[in-house]
Amino acid sequence: MFIIDRFEGDRAVIEYQDGTFDLPRSLLSPEAQEGDVLRIVITVDEEETAEQETKIEHLMDDVFED
């Protein structure tokens, strides 16, 4: 469970298990407030990942050209 503990400037301090971590406040909805419970969903962007891999391959090709 993720709970907004407090806001410190442009950061939100989030309680999680036995600790806390900071999150940019801009990632939260404007109505988010202290004490709110957050649901965080993380997904892999496969299309963007493939594009990044292609960019890296091209950079490596440029570096290791004979």
PAFIVEX-637434 format. One record per atom (N, C-alpha, C, O): atom name; residue number from 0; residue in one letter; y, x, z. Coordinates in steps of 0.001 Angstrom, whole numbers, always signed. Last residue first. Layout:
N
+------+-----+------+---------+---------+---------+
: atom :  nr : rest :       y :       x :       z :
+------+-----+------+---------+---------+---------+
:   CA : NUM :    A :       Y :       X :       Z :
...
+------+-----+------+---------+---------+---------+
***
This chain:
66
+------+-----+------+---------+---------+---------+
: atom :  nr : rest :       y :       x :       z :
+------+-----+------+---------+---------+---------+
:    N :  65 :    D :    -579 :  +34356 :  -39231 :
:   CA :  65 :    D :    -847 :  +35760 :  -39627 :
:    C :  65 :    D :    +219 :  +36227 :  -40590 :
:    O :  65 :    D :    +183 :  +37371 :  -41044 :
:    N :  64 :    E :    +577 :  +32461 :  -36471 :
:   CA :  64 :    E :    +450 :  +32639 :  -37921 :
:    C :  64 :    E :    +220 :  +34099 :  -38241 :
:    O :  64 :    E :    +775 :  +34979 :  -37583 :
:    N :  63 :    F :    +952 :  +31791 :  -33824 :
:   CA :  63 :    F :    -209 :  +32608 :  -34167 :
:    C :  63 :    F :    -456 :  +32745 :  -35669 :
:    O :  63 :    F :   -1556 :  +33099 :  -36094 :
:    N :  62 :    V :   +3235 :  +30184 :  -33773 :
:   CA :  62 :    V :   +3184 :  +31406 :  -32971 :
:    C :  62 :    V :   +2088 :  +32346 :  -33464 :
:    O :  62 :    V :   +2283 :  +33561 :  -33514 :
:    N :  61 :    D :   +2554 :  +28012 :  -35424 :
:   CA :  61 :    D :   +3717 :  +28845 :  -35739 :
:    C :  61 :    D :   +3656 :  +30184 :  -35016 :
:    O :  61 :    D :   +3994 :  +31214 :  -35599 :
:    N :  60 :    D :    +361 :  +26971 :  -34014 :
:   CA :  60 :    D :    +167 :  +27462 :  -35383 :
:    C :  60 :    D :   +1315 :  +28396 :  -35784 :
:    O :  60 :    D :   +1089 :  +29436 :  -36403 :
:    N :  59 :    M :   +1674 :  +26140 :  -31703 :
:   CA :  59 :    M :    +693 :  +27223 :  -31609 :
:    C :  59 :    M :    +418 :  +27821 :  -32992 :
:    O :  59 :    M :    +261 :  +29035 :  -33125 :
:    N :  58 :    L :   +3207 :  +24062 :  -32779 :
:   CA :  58 :    L :   +3866 :  +25211 :  -32150 :
:    C :  58 :    L :   +2914 :  +26402 :  -32073 :
:    O :  58 :    L :   +3305 :  +27537 :  -32348 :
:    N :  57 :    H :   +1161 :  +22355 :  -33624 :
:   CA :  57 :    H :   +2080 :  +22925 :  -34610 :
:    C :  57 :    H :   +2798 :  +24143 :  -34040 :
:    O :  57 :    H :   +2979 :  +25142 :  -34736 :
:    N :  56 :    E :      -4 :  +21725 :  -31139 :
:   CA :  56 :    E :    -800 :  +22384 :  -32173 :
:    C :  56 :    E :    +101 :  +23048 :  -33216 :
:    O :  56 :    E :    -164 :  +24172 :  -33643 :
:    N :  55 :    I :   +2145 :  +20382 :  -29953 :
:   CA :  55 :    I :   +1666 :  +21640 :  -29372 :
:    C :  55 :    I :    +841 :  +22417 :  -30395 :
:    O :  55 :    I :    +976 :  +23636 :  -30504 :
:    N :  54 :    K :   +2308 :  +18121 :  -31610 :
:   CA :  54 :    K :   +3453 :  +19035 :  -31495 :
:    C :  54 :    K :   +3005 :  +20396 :  -30976 :
:    O :  54 :    K :   +3425 :  +21434 :  -31486 :
:    N :  53 :    T :    -209 :  +16977 :  -31064 :
:   CA :  53 :    T :    +121 :  +17418 :  -32423 :
:    C :  53 :    T :   +1279 :  +18410 :  -32389 :
:    O :  53 :    T :   +1234 :  +19434 :  -33071 :
:    N :  52 :    E :    +112 :  +16331 :  -28363 :
:   CA :  52 :    E :    -937 :  +17271 :  -28763 :
:    C :  52 :    E :    -656 :  +17832 :  -30155 :
:    O :  52 :    E :    -844 :  +19025 :  -30396 :
:    N :  51 :    Q :   +2145 :  +14414 :  -28563 :
:   CA :  51 :    Q :   +2383 :  +15661 :  -27841 :
:    C :  51 :    Q :   +1357 :  +16722 :  -28235 :
:    O :  51 :    Q :   +1710 :  +17888 :  -28418 :
:    N :  50 :    E :    +766 :  +12394 :  -29936 :
:   CA :  50 :    E :   +1937 :  +13021 :  -30553 :
:    C :  50 :    E :   +2246 :  +14358 :  -29888 :
:    O :  50 :    E :   +2573 :  +15329 :  -30570 :
:    N :  49 :    A :   -1157 :  +11724 :  -28019 :
:   CA :  49 :    A :   -1586 :  +12271 :  -29307 :
:    C :  49 :    A :    -427 :  +12970 :  -30014 :
:    O :  49 :    A :    -616 :  +14022 :  -30624 :
:    N :  48 :    T :    +556 :  +10678 :  -26051 :
:   CA :  48 :    T :    -283 :  +11844 :  -25762 :
:    C :  48 :    T :    -729 :  +12516 :  -27053 :
:    O :  48 :    T :    -683 :  +13741 :  -27167 :
:    N :  47 :    E :   +1544 :   +8423 :  -27345 :
:   CA :  47 :    E :   +2467 :   +9515 :  -27015 :
:    C :  47 :    E :   +1699 :  +10798 :  -26704 :
:    O :  47 :    E :   +2147 :  +11889 :  -27058 :
:    N :  46 :    E :    -880 :   +6965 :  -27460 :
:   CA :  46 :    E :    -140 :   +7297 :  -28677 :
:    C :  46 :    E :    +802 :   +8473 :  -28434 :
:    O :  46 :    E :    +848 :   +9410 :  -29230 :
:    N :  45 :    E :   -1624 :   +6639 :  -24776 :
:   CA :  45 :    E :   -2473 :   +7410 :  -25675 :
:    C :  45 :    E :   -1745 :   +7826 :  -26951 :
:    O :  45 :    E :   -1972 :   +8921 :  -27464 :
:    N :  44 :    D :    -374 :   +6706 :  -21870 :
:   CA :  44 :    D :    +163 :   +6332 :  -23177 :
:    C :  44 :    D :    -564 :   +7186 :  -24210 :
:    O :  44 :    D :    -166 :   +8319 :  -24483 :
:    N :  43 :    V :   -2081 :   +5553 :  -19094 :
:   CA :  43 :    V :   -1938 :   +6658 :  -20037 :
:    C :  43 :    V :   -1432 :   +6099 :  -21359 :
:    O :  43 :    V :   -1988 :   +5142 :  -21898 :
:    N :  42 :    T :    -473 :   +3993 :  -16288 :
:   CA :  42 :    T :   -1368 :   +3962 :  -17441 :
:    C :  42 :    T :   -1104 :   +5186 :  -18314 :
:    O :  42 :    T :     -23 :   +5774 :  -18266 :
:    N :  41 :    I :    -134 :   +2794 :  -13092 :
:   CA :  41 :    I :     +59 :   +3961 :  -13948 :
:    C :  41 :    I :    -967 :   +3885 :  -15070 :
:    O :  41 :    I :   -2165 :   +3734 :  -14832 :
:    N :  40 :    V :   +1538 :    +633 :  -11033 :
:   CA :  40 :    V :    +489 :    +712 :  -12039 :
:    C :  40 :    V :    +817 :   +1890 :  -12945 :
:    O :  40 :    V :   +1913 :   +1973 :  -13498 :
:    N :  39 :    I :   +2244 :    -383 :   -7839 :
:   CA :  39 :    I :   +2485 :    +678 :   -8816 :
:    C :  39 :    I :   +1279 :    +765 :   -9740 :
:    O :  39 :    I :    +147 :    +945 :   -9292 :
:    N :  38 :    R :   +3883 :   -2638 :   -5985 :
:   CA :  38 :    R :   +2645 :   -2491 :   -6750 :
:    C :  38 :    R :   +2958 :   -1489 :   -7848 :
:    O :  38 :    R :   +3830 :   -1720 :   -8685 :
:    N :  37 :    L :   +5408 :   -2493 :   -2779 :
:   CA :  37 :    L :   +5411 :   -2218 :   -4214 :
:    C :  37 :    L :   +3999 :   -2212 :   -4763 :
:    O :  37 :    L :   +3048 :   -1827 :   -4082 :
:    N :  36 :    V :   +7049 :   -4447 :    -425 :
:   CA :  36 :    V :   +5785 :   -3818 :    -790 :
:    C :  36 :    V :   +5763 :   -3686 :   -2303 :
:    O :  36 :    V :   +6059 :   -4638 :   -3025 :
:    N :  35 :    D :  +10164 :   -3966 :   +1239 :
:   CA :  35 :    D :   +9402 :   -4546 :    +129 :
:    C :  35 :    D :   +8124 :   -3744 :    -106 :
:    O :  35 :    D :   +8119 :   -2518 :      +1 :
:    N :  34 :    G :  +11570 :   -2487 :   +3072 :
:   CA :  34 :    G :  +10515 :   -3353 :   +3569 :
:    C :  34 :    G :   +9682 :   -4003 :   +2474 :
:    O :  34 :    G :   +8607 :   -4537 :   +2750 :
:    N :  33 :    E :  +14622 :   -2530 :   +1316 :
:   CA :  33 :    E :  +13807 :   -1932 :   +2357 :
:    C :  33 :    E :  +12796 :   -2952 :   +2876 :
:    O :  33 :    E :  +13121 :   -4120 :   +3091 :
:    N :  32 :    Q :  +14376 :   -3984 :   -2026 :
:   CA :  32 :    Q :  +15044 :   -3684 :    -759 :
:    C :  32 :    Q :  +14071 :   -3094 :    +248 :
:    O :  32 :    Q :  +12855 :   -3149 :     +63 :
:    N :  31 :    A :  +15101 :   -4746 :   -5412 :
:   CA :  31 :    A :  +14215 :   -4110 :   -4430 :
:    C :  31 :    A :  +15006 :   -3751 :   -3175 :
:    O :  31 :    A :  +16142 :   -3282 :   -3247 :
:    N :  30 :    E :  +16719 :   -5663 :   -7430 :
:   CA :  30 :    E :  +16641 :   -6480 :   -6214 :
:    C :  30 :    E :  +15725 :   -5886 :   -5142 :
:    O :  30 :    E :  +15587 :   -6468 :   -4066 :
:    N :  29 :    P :  +16421 :   -3844 :   -9550 :
:   CA :  29 :    P :  +17685 :   -3869 :   -8795 :
:    C :  29 :    P :  +17607 :   -4664 :   -7492 :
:    O :  29 :    P :  +18345 :   -4376 :   -6549 :
:    N :  28 :    S :  +13224 :   -2209 :   -9440 :
:   CA :  28 :    S :  +14063 :   -3322 :   -9876 :
:    C :  28 :    S :  +15313 :   -3377 :   -8999 :
:    O :  28 :    S :  +15265 :   -2998 :   -7829 :
:    N :  27 :    L :  +13004 :   +1377 :   -9731 :
:   CA :  27 :    L :  +12757 :    +110 :   -9044 :
:    C :  27 :    L :  +13644 :    -987 :   -9617 :
:    O :  27 :    L :  +14689 :    -711 :  -10207 :
:    N :  26 :    L :  +13893 :   +3610 :  -10951 :
:   CA :  26 :    L :  +12588 :   +3109 :  -11378 :
:    C :  26 :    L :  +12242 :   +1764 :  -10746 :
:    O :  26 :    L :  +11303 :   +1093 :  -11172 :
:    N :  25 :    S :  +16222 :   +4305 :   -9661 :
:   CA :  25 :    S :  +16346 :   +3676 :  -10979 :
:    C :  25 :    S :  +15010 :   +3154 :  -11508 :
:    O :  25 :    S :  +14995 :   +2334 :  -12425 :
:    N :  24 :    R :  +15477 :   +5774 :   -7478 :
:   CA :  24 :    R :  +15800 :   +4353 :   -7270 :
:    C :  24 :    R :  +15869 :   +3600 :   -8596 :
:    O :  24 :    R :  +15606 :   +2399 :   -8647 :
:    N :  23 :    P :  +12781 :   +7953 :   -7742 :
:   CA :  23 :    P :  +14129 :   +7616 :   -8206 :
:    C :  23 :    P :  +14368 :   +6111 :   -8064 :
:    O :  23 :    P :  +13549 :   +5294 :   -8485 :
:    N :  22 :    L :  +11119 :   +8483 :   -4689 :
:   CA :  22 :    L :  +11027 :   +7925 :   -6025 :
:    C :  22 :    L :  +12451 :   +7666 :   -6494 :
:    O :  22 :    L :  +13267 :   +7195 :   -5701 :
:    N :  21 :    D :   +9421 :  +10470 :   -2285 :
:   CA :  21 :    D :  +10644 :   +9944 :   -2881 :
:    C :  21 :    D :  +10382 :   +9500 :   -4304 :
:    O :  21 :    D :   +9547 :  +10058 :   -5017 :
:    N :  20 :    F :   +6972 :   +9637 :    +196 :
:   CA :  20 :    F :   +7401 :  +10390 :    -977 :
:    C :  20 :    F :   +8643 :   +9707 :   -1530 :
:    O :  20 :    F :   +8888 :   +8527 :   -1278 :
:    N :  19 :    T :   +5172 :   +9979 :   +3309 :
:   CA :  19 :    T :   +6188 :   +9364 :   +2453 :
:    C :  19 :    T :   +6389 :  +10235 :   +1217 :
:    O :  19 :    T :   +6025 :  +11410 :   +1199 :
:    N :  18 :    G :   +2066 :   +9270 :   +5027 :
:   CA :  18 :    G :   +3246 :  +10041 :   +4682 :
:    C :  18 :    G :   +4230 :   +9247 :   +3863 :
:    O :  18 :    G :   +4139 :   +8026 :   +3738 :
:    N :  17 :    D :    -400 :   +8058 :   +5262 :
:   CA :  17 :    D :    +129 :   +8784 :   +6425 :
:    C :  17 :    D :   +1400 :   +9557 :   +6131 :
:    O :  17 :    D :   +1780 :  +10425 :   +6916 :
:    N :  16 :    Q :    +163 :   +5535 :   +3040 :
:   CA :  16 :    Q :    -849 :   +6036 :   +3962 :
:    C :  16 :    Q :    -174 :   +6747 :   +5127 :
:    O :  16 :    Q :    +546 :   +6117 :   +5902 :
:    N :  15 :    Y :   +3446 :   +5703 :   +2213 :
:   CA :  15 :    Y :   +2116 :   +5579 :   +1624 :
:    C :  15 :    Y :   +1131 :   +6263 :   +2555 :
:    O :  15 :    Y :   +1261 :   +7457 :   +2826 :
:    N :  14 :    E :   +6780 :   +4723 :   +1787 :
:   CA :  14 :    E :   +5689 :   +4999 :   +2724 :
:    C :  14 :    E :   +4369 :   +4762 :   +2013 :
:    O :  14 :    E :   +4188 :   +3768 :   +1310 :
:    N :  13 :    I :   +9406 :   +6108 :     -19 :
:   CA :  13 :    I :   +8268 :   +5200 :     -61 :
:    C :  13 :    I :   +7219 :   +5647 :    +940 :
:    O :  13 :    I :   +6812 :   +6809 :    +947 :
:    N :  12 :    V :  +12765 :   +6118 :    -446 :
:   CA :  12 :    V :  +11708 :   +6765 :    +325 :
:    C :  12 :    V :  +10586 :   +5743 :    +473 :
:    O :  12 :    V :  +10785 :   +4656 :   +1017 :
:    N :  11 :    A :  +14582 :   +6404 :   -3375 :
:   CA :  11 :    A :  +13916 :   +5464 :   -2469 :
:    C :  11 :    A :  +12822 :   +6242 :   -1752 :
:    O :  11 :    A :  +12039 :   +6947 :   -2389 :
:    N :  10 :    R :  +17732 :   +7831 :   -4315 :
:   CA :  10 :    R :  +16295 :   +7952 :   -4071 :
:    C :  10 :    R :  +15818 :   +6826 :   -3151 :
:    O :  10 :    R :  +16548 :   +6362 :   -2275 :
:    N :   9 :    D :  +20438 :   +8028 :   -4443 :
:   CA :   9 :    D :  +19753 :   +7496 :   -5635 :
:    C :   9 :    D :  +18235 :   +7600 :   -5518 :
:    O :   9 :    D :  +17527 :   +7472 :   -6517 :
:    N :   8 :    G :  +20791 :   +7600 :   -1054 :
:   CA :   8 :    G :  +21502 :   +7854 :   -2296 :
:    C :   8 :    G :  +20769 :   +7214 :   -3460 :
:    O :   8 :    G :  +20512 :   +6010 :   -3463 :
:    N :   7 :    E :  +18030 :   +6558 :    +152 :
:   CA :   7 :    E :  +18893 :   +7703 :    +443 :
:    C :   7 :    E :  +19576 :   +8091 :    -863 :
:    O :   7 :    E :  +19010 :   +8820 :   -1678 :
:    N :   6 :    F :  +16508 :   +3730 :   +1541 :
:   CA :   6 :    F :  +17168 :   +4328 :    +387 :
:    C :   6 :    F :  +18055 :   +5460 :    +871 :
:    O :   6 :    F :  +18747 :   +5332 :   +1881 :
:    N :   5 :    R :  +13234 :   +3232 :   +3017 :
:   CA :   5 :    R :  +14703 :   +3276 :   +3045 :
:    C :   5 :    R :  +15210 :   +3836 :   +1724 :
:    O :   5 :    R :  +14443 :   +4345 :    +905 :
:    N :   4 :    D :  +10619 :   +2333 :   +2515 :
:   CA :   4 :    D :  +11067 :   +2611 :   +3880 :
:    C :   4 :    D :  +12585 :   +2546 :   +3979 :
:    O :   4 :    D :  +13149 :   +1912 :   +4872 :
:    N :   3 :    I :   +8763 :    +271 :    +644 :
:   CA :   3 :    I :  +10072 :    +925 :    +623 :
:    C :   3 :    I :  +10538 :   +1082 :   +2067 :
:    O :   3 :    I :  +10814 :     +99 :   +2754 :
:    N :   2 :    I :   +5319 :    +933 :    +548 :
:   CA :   2 :    I :   +6397 :    +150 :   +1160 :
:    C :   2 :    I :   +7691 :    +945 :   +1059 :
:    O :   2 :    I :   +7720 :   +2141 :   +1349 :
:    N :   1 :    F :   +2186 :    +580 :    -842 :
:   CA :   1 :    F :   +3441 :   +1315 :    -950 :
:    C :   1 :    F :   +4560 :    +423 :    -416 :
:    O :   1 :    F :   +4731 :    -708 :    -873 :
:    N :   0 :    M :   -1174 :    +848 :      +0 :
:   CA :   0 :    M :      +0 :      +0 :      +0 :
:    C :   0 :    M :   +1239 :    +895 :      +0 :
:    O :   0 :    M :   +1315 :   +1857 :    +764 :
+------+-----+------+---------+---------+---------+
***
